[in-house]
Amino acid sequence: MRQDELEVIYALKEDEHKQIMLAWNPIVRRVFVIKRFAALARPQVYRQLSQCEEKGIVRIYAVEQEQEGFSVVEEYLDGELLSVWMKQPHAQPQIHEAFMQLLRIVSALHRMSPPIIHRDLKPENFMCTARGIVLFDFDVSRPYARRQGASTVVGTLGYAAPEQLGFEHSDPRSDIYSLGVILNVLCCGHLPSIKQSHMYREVIRKCTRLDPQDRYQSVEELMDAFAPQQFTISRQKGIILLAYALVSAILSFQAQPEQPAMMHEVILMRIALWLALLIPMALWALKDVILLRPPFSRFAFLQRKGQGKALILLGSVLIFAELFFFALLSVMLGALLA
């Protein structure tokens, strides 16, 4: 797809650095986007992207050198900006799936040779389309090289990593910082500097550490931490849960019925009491993943209540169900032993 095959129909933006125009191809009867960049711009990123087959990255059809700078022909994305999509209420599984799409997109960028750092990841640069979420606007992106000086000031305030302010060189971990900010906005609608989300709090905090060495070192590492397929909890939560389980077990098995009861009734009562005490703490320890797994992820009304209320409701249902089960089991054993 070359520029001479297109008819410019509308100028979207024009300044001293670039022009962005909508263009029509009468042969294929489709709209395309033409970008013309000044001489100082670098076309390497767009040449790399023209070879990329990742569906979550805007398609580049042509990169043409011009007398002053270069031009790019790319697809016109028809859809809704992620920043608009985020303003509507969404259940936790939807947020999880959207962010997983972002991770897969950025992972594809970082796996290219050489890796591409986007350097301006924000909701306004993602489009929700029929084929999924698509990343566009690579105007400040660059190929990553390990030995580089300090970065020029690029990115969007609030989403850009601290090193993008010009003090250090940016690398793939700079994009990871931006992903953490986006996740926070997806969950609670605010930048982490204004309000921190309770959902995925530990993941967001690690993504947005000031020192890149303290962040996830790759998108794949971030994906492993974010994936709900594993019931993984932090060491601190694990110790608290284990200690609570032991203490609640001791207290439960010291409980005595108010009236004389058969041995099996006493044992079942103690087990039921221990589980009733353990369920709320177990839900607390696993709160970041439990609502995302079947069967709970299938209940939309449970997701709409928010994580805190949903866990209280779920805990109450589980406690009632296990108490009913043990009461029924006690009656059945009593009938068999009578």
KOLGUTOR-689521 format. One record per residue: x, y, z of N, C-alpha, C in turn. Coordinates in steps of 0.02 Angstrom, whole numbers, padded with zeros to 5 digits, always signed. Each point is the difference from the previous one (the first is absolute). Example, Ala and Ser with C-alpha at 12.3 -4.5 7.8 and 13.67 -1.06 7.14 Angstrom:
REM residues 2
+00660-00284+00390-00045+00059+00000+00045+00060+00000
-00018+00053-00036+00042+00059+00003-00039+00055+00037
***
This chain:
REM residues 338
+00043-00059+00000-00043+00059+00000+00045+00062+00000
+00000+00037-00055+00042+00060-00006-00043+00063+00005
+00034+00055+00015-00036+00063+00007-00033+00022-00065
+00032-00015-00057-00028+00023-00063-00064-00037-00019
-00018-00052+00040-00063-00036-00011-00057+00029+00043
+00016+00050+00039-00048+00026+00049-00020+00072-00017
-00061+00018+00019-00025+00068-00008-00012+00030+00070
+00037+00052+00015-00008+00032+00065-00069+00032+00005
-00035-00015+00055-00068+00025+00008-00007+00047+00061
+00047-00005+00047-00008+00042+00060+00067+00003+00038
+00018+00060+00023+00060+00009+00040-00018-00002+00074
+00026-00049+00036-00015-00008+00071+00045+00045+00043
+00064+00006-00018+00047+00038+00040+00057+00023-00043
+00025+00060+00014+00057+00026-00038+00038+00049+00044
+00065-00014+00009+00044+00047+00035+00069-00005-00031
+00050+00030+00032+00067+00002-00029+00034-00069+00000
-00026-00047+00040+00032-00066+00005-00033-00053-00044
-00066+00004-00010-00032-00052-00039-00068+00023-00026
-00024-00038-00049-00068+00008-00026-00035-00067+00006
-00064+00002+00018-00040-00062+00003-00064+00013-00041
-00011-00044-00049-00056+00009-00046-00039-00065-00010
-00065+00007-00011-00040-00056-00022+00001-00003-00077
+00005-00061-00027+00003-00007-00072-00045-00058-00022
-00025+00005-00061-00047-00049-00027+00032-00037-00058
-00008-00066+00000+00022-00040-00057-00061-00022-00038
-00011+00027-00061-00062-00016-00037-00001-00072-00027
+00058-00033-00003+00002-00068-00026-00026-00049+00052
+00028+00003+00061-00021-00046+00053-00057+00030+00041
-00015+00065-00013-00054+00035+00034+00008-00003+00076
+00058+00023+00022+00015+00002+00071+00036+00065+00017
-00006+00019+00064+00034+00059+00026+00066-00020+00031
+00052+00039-00012+00066-00011+00029+00023+00064+00034
+00054-00005+00038+00030+00058+00033+00070+00011-00030
+00014+00062-00020+00067+00019-00024+00032+00045+00052
+00061-00017+00019+00039+00042+00046+00063+00022-00036
+00014+00065+00002+00063+00026-00027+00040+00031+00057
+00062-00023+00006+00044+00021+00055+00056+00045-00026
+00023+00044+00045+00055+00045-00017+00066-00038-00007
+00051+00035-00022+00064-00032-00016+00033-00031+00062
-00013+00027+00059+00033-00026+00060-00032-00064+00026
-00058-00017-00024-00034-00061+00023+00037-00062-00027
-00008-00056+00036+00034-00062-00019-00051-00051-00025
+00011-00027-00060-00048-00047-00029+00011-00073+00020
+00054-00015+00040+00016-00070+00015-00058-00037+00032
-00033+00033+00049-00054-00033+00036-00056-00020-00048
-00020+00045-00044-00055-00015-00046+00020-00053-00051
+00064-00002-00018+00022-00054-00046-00004-00067+00035
+00018-00002+00064-00007-00062+00038-00073-00021+00007
-00041+00049+00015-00072-00015+00011-00033-00024-00065
+00025+00021-00057-00030-00022-00063+00009-00075-00011
+00047-00030+00038+00011-00073-00005-00036-00038+00056
-00032+00037+00045-00031-00032+00059-00069-00027-00018
-00015-00060+00025-00065-00031-00013-00044-00003+00063
+00021+00031+00054-00040+00001+00061-00065+00039-00013
-00057-00032+00013-00065+00031-00015-00014+00060+00045
+00034+00005+00056-00012+00055+00046+00043+00062-00014
+00035+00000-00057+00041+00057-00020-00026+00027-00066
-00007+00066-00005-00026+00030-00061+00040-00023-00060
-00033-00013-00055+00033-00026-00060+00032+00056-00040
+00063-00009-00016+00037+00049-00040+00007-00029-00070
-00026+00037-00050-00001-00025-00069+00059+00025-00041
+00026+00058+00016+00056+00027-00039+00038+00051+00042
+00066+00000-00010+00044+00051+00029+00042+00027-00057
-00009+00064-00017+00032+00029-00059+00045+00058+00020
+00062-00002-00024+00047+00055+00012-00018+00058-00046
+00001+00060+00028-00015+00060-00039+00060+00048+00003
-00005+00053-00037+00056+00047-00003+00013+00030+00069
-00051+00014+00037+00007+00026+00067-00039-00045+00048
+00032-00050+00026-00032-00046+00047-00025-00063-00034
-00054-00027+00026-00029-00061-00028-00075-00001+00013
-00034-00045-00034-00073-00006+00010-00019-00072+00013
-00058-00009+00031-00024-00066+00019-00073-00006-00021
-00018-00058-00028-00070-00015-00013-00020-00056+00048
-00050+00013+00041-00022-00050+00049-00075-00007-00002
-00024-00053+00031-00072-00013-00001-00039+00052+00041
-00061+00012-00019-00046+00042+00038-00036-00045+00050
+00006+00016+00063-00031-00041+00052-00070+00025+00015
-00048-00043-00008-00071+00016+00013-00019-00032+00067
-00013+00039+00049-00018-00028+00066-00006+00054+00052
+00011-00020+00062-00007+00044+00058+00065+00002+00038
+00024+00059+00016+00061+00006+00038-00007-00035+00068
+00055-00030+00022-00001-00033+00065-00017+00050+00055
+00020+00063-00008-00015+00051+00050-00075+00012+00006
-00037-00010-00055-00073+00007+00001-00031-00064+00030
+00025-00058-00022-00025-00064+00026+00007-00003+00076
+00054+00028+00027+00013-00004+00072-00050+00041+00041
-00033+00048-00031-00047+00041+00037-00065-00036+00016
-00011-00057-00033-00060-00040+00013+00016-00052+00054
-00050-00020+00040+00013-00051+00052+00014-00068-00031
+00052-00033+00024+00019-00066-00025+00016-00046+00058
-00020-00064-00008+00015-00050+00052+00074-00017-00002
+00023-00030+00056+00071-00016+00006+00025-00046-00056
-00037-00052-00020+00025-00041-00055+00010+00039-00065
-00042+00050-00013+00008+00041-00061+00063+00042+00005
+00012+00028+00060+00061+00039+00010+00061-00044-00009
-00004-00060+00028+00056-00047-00005+00015-00018-00073
-00052-00015-00038+00009-00018-00070+00028+00058-00041
-00024+00061+00014+00025+00059-00036+00074+00010+00014
+00019-00006+00063+00070+00011+00017+00045-00055-00028
-00026-00061-00001+00039-00055-00030+00013+00014-00074
-00048+00030-00034+00011+00018-00070+00056+00052-00005
+00000+00049+00045+00054+00050-00001+00067-00033+00011
+00003-00048+00047+00063-00034+00014+00025-00039-00061
-00046-00033-00034+00020-00038-00059+00027+00046-00055
-00031+00058-00007+00021+00048-00051+00070+00026+00015
+00011+00023+00062+00065+00028+00018+00054-00054+00000
-00019-00061+00020+00047-00055-00003+00024-00012-00072
-00046+00005-00048+00019-00009-00071+00050+00055-00021
-00011+00061+00023+00047+00054-00016+00069-00014+00028
+00002-00021+00063+00064-00011+00034+00037-00061-00026
-00036-00046-00034+00033-00059-00027+00027+00011-00070
-00014+00057-00030+00026+00014-00067+00076+00009+00003
+00031-00004-00057+00073+00006-00003+00020+00058-00046
+00025+00056+00030+00007+00011+00072-00068+00016+00032
-00004-00006+00066-00063+00015+00034-00022+00072-00011
-00065+00011-00004-00026+00067-00007-00030+00022+00067
+00021+00058+00023-00029+00030+00060-00050+00053-00023
-00061-00007+00023-00052+00047-00024+00010+00069+00029
+00011+00004+00066+00016+00063+00036-00059+00048+00008
-00059-00019-00024-00059+00043+00012-00063-00042+00007
+00006-00054+00039-00059-00042+00012-00049+00036+00045
-00061+00007-00024-00054+00033+00038-00066-00022-00032
-00056+00006+00035-00064-00022-00027-00019+00033-00066
+00023+00062-00011-00017+00035-00063+00036-00028-00061
+00050-00044+00012+00036-00029-00056-00019-00073-00013
-00055-00022+00030-00027-00066-00013-00071+00008-00028
-00016-00039-00051-00066+00003-00030-00034-00068+00008
-00061+00000+00025-00039-00062+00006-00037-00011-00066
+00019-00051-00036-00027-00014-00066-00033-00069-00002
-00026-00017-00058-00033-00065-00008+00049-00058+00009
+00065+00011-00014+00048-00054+00008+00036+00002+00067
-00022+00044+00044+00030+00007+00065+00031+00068+00010
+00038+00007+00053+00034+00064+00014+00061+00006-00045
+00010+00060-00028+00055+00013-00047+00039+00061+00023
+00066-00006+00001+00045+00054+00020+00021+00039-00062
+00000+00067+00005+00022+00042-00056+00041+00057+00028
+00019+00047-00043+00040+00059+00016+00069-00019+00027
+00044-00015-00047+00069-00018+00016+00048+00057-00016
-00025+00061+00004+00040+00057-00022+00060+00013+00045
-00003-00017+00064+00058+00010+00044+00034-00066+00018
-00022-00054-00032+00030-00066+00014+00069-00004-00030
+00040-00046+00025+00067-00010-00028+00023-00071+00011
+00046-00024-00042+00031-00065+00014+00043+00005+00062
+00001-00053+00038+00039+00001+00063+00071-00023-00012
+00047+00039+00025+00071-00018+00000+00026+00008+00071
+00038-00049+00024+00020-00001+00071+00044+00060+00018
+00045+00018-00043+00046+00054+00016-00023+00065-00032
-00038+00037+00039-00025+00065-00023+00006+00050+00056
+00000+00063-00019+00002+00052+00050-00069+00013+00029
-00007+00056+00034-00064+00017+00031-00053+00012-00054
-00062-00017+00016-00056+00009-00047-00017+00073-00007
-00025+00018-00058-00032+00065-00006-00067-00004+00035
-00027+00056+00019-00063+00001+00037-00057-00018-00047
-00028-00060+00009-00055-00024-00042-00053-00032+00044
-00059-00012-00030-00053-00033+00037-00051+00050+00026
-00048-00027+00037-00055+00040+00028+00006+00002+00076
-00003+00060+00028+00006+00009+00071-00052-00043+00037
+00023-00037+00049-00043-00045+00038+00008-00072-00022
+00013-00010-00065+00009-00067-00027+00074-00015-00015
+00039+00051-00012+00071-00010-00017+00040-00019+00062
+00047-00045-00009+00044-00021+00055+00047+00057+00018
+00025+00002+00063+00044+00054+00021+00061+00009-00045
+00029-00056-00024+00060+00006-00042-00014+00033-00067
-00064+00004-00020-00017+00033-00063+00002+00076+00006
+00013+00025+00060+00005+00072+00009+00068+00026-00019
+00045-00045-00024+00064+00022-00026+00059-00015+00044
-00011-00034+00058+00055-00012+00046+00038-00065-00016
-00035-00050-00026+00030-00063-00017-00027-00023-00067
+00029-00053-00028-00026-00025-00063-00061-00044+00013
-00048+00002-00045-00060-00042+00007+00014-00069-00030
-00035-00049+00025+00007-00069-00024-00067-00034+00006
-00006-00065-00013-00066-00032+00004-00035+00009+00067
+00038+00009+00054-00031+00010+00065-00037+00066+00006
+00017+00047-00045-00037+00064-00002-00072-00012-00023
-00009-00045-00049-00067-00018-00021-00038-00037+00055
+00037-00040+00039-00032-00037+00055-00027+00049+00052
+00036+00054+00013-00025+00052+00046-00067+00027-00026
-00002+00017-00065-00061+00027-00029-00057-00050+00003
+00015-00064-00010-00052-00052+00005-00029-00002+00070
+00042+00008+00052-00025+00001+00068-00047+00057+00013
+00016+00058-00028-00044+00059+00007-00067-00014-00035
+00004-00028-00060-00062-00015-00037-00043-00049+00038
+00031-00051+00031-00038-00049+00039-00035+00034+00058
+00034+00046+00033-00031+00036+00056-00061+00040-00025
+00007+00033-00057-00055+00040-00027-00057-00045-00023
+00017-00058-00028-00052-00048-00019-00041-00022+00061
+00033-00009+00057-00033-00026+00059-00040+00052+00039
+00027+00060+00007-00034+00049+00043-00012+00068-00033
+00025+00009-00063-00013+00062-00035+00046+00057+00015
+00054-00013+00039+00045+00054+00020+00073-00021-00009
+00043+00050-00008+00072-00013+00000+00021-00023+00070
+00052-00042+00006+00022-00023+00066+00019+00057+00047
+00023+00056-00028+00019+00057+00042-00060+00032+00033
-00060-00012-00027-00061+00029+00028-00037-00051+00044
-00007-00060-00025-00034-00053+00038+00026-00067-00023
+00018-00043+00048+00025-00066-00017-00056-00051+00003
-00003-00042-00051-00052-00052-00003+00014-00055+00050
-00053-00027+00032+00008-00058+00043+00006-00064-00042
-00028+00002-00059+00005-00058-00045+00070-00001-00031
+00032-00057+00002+00067-00008-00028+00051+00049+00029
-00009+00018+00063+00042+00052+00030+00074-00018-00003
+00017-00062+00017+00070-00019+00003+00032+00002-00070
-00038-00021-00050+00026+00002-00069+00012+00072-00022
-00048+00044+00015+00006+00070-00020+00059+00033+00035
+00008-00014+00064+00056+00030+00037+00067-00021-00027
+00007-00064-00018+00064-00022-00027+00013+00029-00069
-00052+00006-00040+00008+00030-00067+00025+00072+00005
-00024+00036+00050+00011+00073+00002+00054+00020+00051
+00045-00046+00016+00057+00018+00042+00042+00053-00035
+00028+00046+00039+00041+00053-00030+00063-00028-00032
+00032-00048+00033+00061-00031-00027-00019-00057-00047
+00022+00003-00064-00017-00054-00047+00022-00069+00024
+00052-00003+00040+00024-00065+00026-00051-00032+00046
-00044+00040+00030-00050-00027+00047-00065-00019-00034
-00006+00013-00065-00061-00017-00037+00005-00072-00027
-00053-00022-00031+00005-00062-00039+00050+00013-00056
+00043-00048-00012+00055+00010-00048-00021-00015-00072
-00058-00028-00009-00025-00014-00068-00076-00003+00003
-00031+00007-00058-00073-00006-00004-00021-00071+00017
+00041-00049-00019-00016-00070+00015-00003-00011+00075
+00046+00030+00037-00001-00005+00073-00063+00032+00028
-00019+00056-00028-00061+00034+00021-00061-00043-00016
-00001-00033-00057-00056-00043-00019-00006-00059+00049
+00057-00028+00021-00002-00055+00048-00029+00022+00067
+00016+00062+00020-00026+00026+00063-00074+00017-00004
-00021+00020-00060-00069+00024-00009-00048-00057-00015
+00025-00055-00030-00043-00054-00023-00039-00030+00058
-00066-00012-00008-00040-00028+00054+00000-00076+00001
+00038-00032-00047-00003-00072-00004+00032-00033+00062
+00042+00037+00035+00034-00028+00057-00026+00033+00064
-00013-00041+00051-00019+00027+00065+00063+00018+00038
+00034+00053-00021+00061+00021+00033-00015+00058+00046
+00029-00003+00060-00007+00055+00048+00069+00019+00025
+00005+00059+00027+00065+00023+00025+00021-00040+00061
+00065+00000+00014+00027-00036+00058-00032+00025+00065
-00008+00066+00004-00029+00029+00061-00072-00024+00010
-00040+00001-00053-00069-00023+00006-00002-00075+00016
+00046-00038-00029+00002-00072+00013+00014-00015+00073
+00047+00037+00029+00016-00010+00071-00060+00019+00044
-00032+00057-00017-00058+00022+00039-00056-00052-00004
-00013-00025-00061-00053-00049-00009+00015-00065+00038
+00062-00023-00002+00018-00061+00035-00007+00009+00076
+00024+00057+00025-00005+00012+00072-00073+00005+00022
-00040+00033-00040-00071+00006+00016-00034-00068-00001
+00018-00042-00049-00030-00067-00005+00016-00042+00062
+00062+00006+00024+00020-00039+00059-00036+00025+00062
-00002+00067+00009-00033+00028+00059-00075-00015+00000
-00032+00008-00058-00072-00013-00005-00015-00074+00011
+00046-00044-00022-00009-00072+00011+00003-00017+00075
+00048+00031+00035+00006-00012+00072-00063+00023+00037
-00023+00061-00018-00059+00027+00032-00062-00042-00016
-00006-00022-00062-00059-00038-00020-00003-00068+00034
+00056-00033+00006+00000-00068+00029-00001+00001+00076
+00002+00060+00029-00011+00006+00072-00073+00016+00016
-00039+00015-00052-00070+00017+00010-00039-00061+00024
-00046+00012+00046-00042-00053+00028-00074+00017-00012
-00041-00049-00019-00072+00013-00009-00033+00018+00066
-00052+00042-00003-00035+00020+00061-00039-00058+00031
-00021-00046-00042-00037-00058+00024+00038-00064-00016
-00011-00053+00038+00034-00064-00015-00013-00021-00072
+00053-00024-00033-00006-00019-00070+00043-00062-00013
-00017-00035-00053+00039-00058-00020+00068+00023-00028
+00048-00047+00000+00068+00016-00020+00002+00027-00071
-00036-00032-00048+00003+00023-00069-00029+00070-00008
-00049+00018+00042-00029+00066-00003+00050+00053+00024
+00038-00017+00052+00051+00046+00027+00055+00011-00052
+00023-00054-00032+00053+00006-00050-00023+00041-00060
-00060-00015-00025-00025+00038-00058-00011+00073+00018
-00024+00013+00061-00010+00070+00021+00066+00038+00001
+00053-00032+00025+00065+00033+00004+00029+00013-00070
-00007-00049-00044+00024+00010-00069-00038+00056-00035
-00066+00001+00009-00041+00051-00032+00019+00070+00027
+00011+00004+00066+00019+00064+00030+00068+00023-00026
+00047-00048-00007+00067+00018-00025-00004+00026-00072
-00038-00033-00042-00006+00022-00069-00036+00068-00005
-00049+00010+00043-00036+00064+00000+00047+00058+00018
+00047-00014+00046+00049+00051+00018+00053+00008-00054
+00016-00054-00035+00054+00001-00049-00020+00032-00066
-00063-00008-00020-00022+00023-00066+00013+00075-00012
-00018+00045+00047+00012+00072-00013+00074+00016-00010
+00044-00031+00039+00071+00013-00006+00028-00028-00065
-00024-00058-00021+00023-00030-00063-00022+00044-00059
-00061+00027+00002-00023+00045-00053+00042+00064-00002
+00018+00025+00058+00042+00060+00004+00068-00013-00032
+00030-00058+00015+00066-00015-00026+00000-00010-00075
-00055-00024-00027-00004-00016-00071-00044+00050-00038
-00011+00058+00029-00050+00046-00029+00018+00025-00070
+00065+00002-00017+00020+00027-00065-00015-00048-00057
-00012-00064+00014-00011-00048-00054-00065-00038+00004
-00029-00006+00060-00055-00047+00008-00061+00018-00040
-00014+00064-00009-00060+00020-00038+00009-00009-00075
+00062-00012-00022+00013-00008-00071-00005-00072-00023
-00007-00047+00046+00000-00071-00018-00070-00028+00000
-00013-00048-00043-00065-00035+00003-00006-00034+00068
-00060-00005+00027-00063+00022-00030-00018+00072+00014
+00040+00034+00043-00020+00066+00023+00002+00052-00056
+00045-00007-00048+00005+00048-00055-00061+00000-00045
-00042-00051+00005-00058-00005-00044-00059+00041+00027
+00003+00021+00063-00056+00035+00030+00011+00076-00007
-00033+00030-00049+00009+00072-00013-00022+00042+00060
-00054-00019+00033-00024+00040+00057+00051+00002+00055
+00040-00054+00007+00052-00002+00051+00056+00049-00017
+00016+00006-00065+00054+00045-00022-00021+00073+00006
-00064+00015-00011-00022+00069+00001+00001+00031+00069
+00003-00041+00053-00004+00026+00067+00067+00028+00024
+00054-00009-00039+00065+00022+00023+00032-00054+00042
+00067+00002+00004+00036-00055+00031-00017-00010+00073
-00003+00054+00040-00014-00006+00071-00068-00029+00014
-00053+00029-00030-00068-00025+00011-00009-00070-00028
+00032-00013-00057-00006-00067-00030+00030-00053+00045
+00057+00015+00031+00032-00048+00045-00042-00011+00063
-00030+00053+00027-00044-00008+00058-00060-00044-00017
-00030+00013-00058-00057-00039-00022+00020-00073-00012
+00057-00010-00034+00023-00067-00014+00017-00037+00064
+00033+00035+00048+00017-00031+00064-00062-00021+00038
-00050+00042+00001-00062-00016+00036-00034-00061-00030
-00002-00003-00067-00031-00058-00034+00038-00064+00016
+00067+00003-00003+00041-00059+00013-00007-00024+00072
-00002+00047+00047-00007-00019+00071-00068-00032+00012
-00053+00030-00028-00067-00029+00008-00003-00069-00031
+00031-00008-00060-00002-00064-00034+00037-00054+00039
+00059+00017+00027+00038-00052+00037-00034-00016+00067
-00030+00048+00033-00036-00015+00062-00061-00044-00013
-00035+00015-00055-00058-00041-00018+00022-00071-00017
+00057-00005-00037+00025-00066-00018+00017-00042+00062
+00036+00030+00048+00020-00037+00059-00060-00017+00044
-00050+00045+00003-00060-00015+00038-00037-00059-00031
-00005+00000-00067-00032-00056-00034+00039-00064+00009
+00067+00005-00004+00042-00059+00010-00007-00028+00070
-00006+00044+00050-00009-00021+00069-00066-00037+00010
-00053+00026-00032-00065-00033+00005+00002-00070-00033
+00031-00004-00058+00004-00064-00035+00042-00051+00038
+00056+00021+00029+00040-00045+00041-00038-00022+00063
-00036+00048+00029-00040-00017+00059-00053-00053-00015
-00031+00006-00060-00051-00048-00019+00031-00069-00013
+00060-00001-00028+00034-00063-00015+00024-00035+00064
+00021+00040+00050+00027-00028+00062-00054-00015+00051
-00061+00024-00012-00054-00010+00049-00020-00075+00003
***
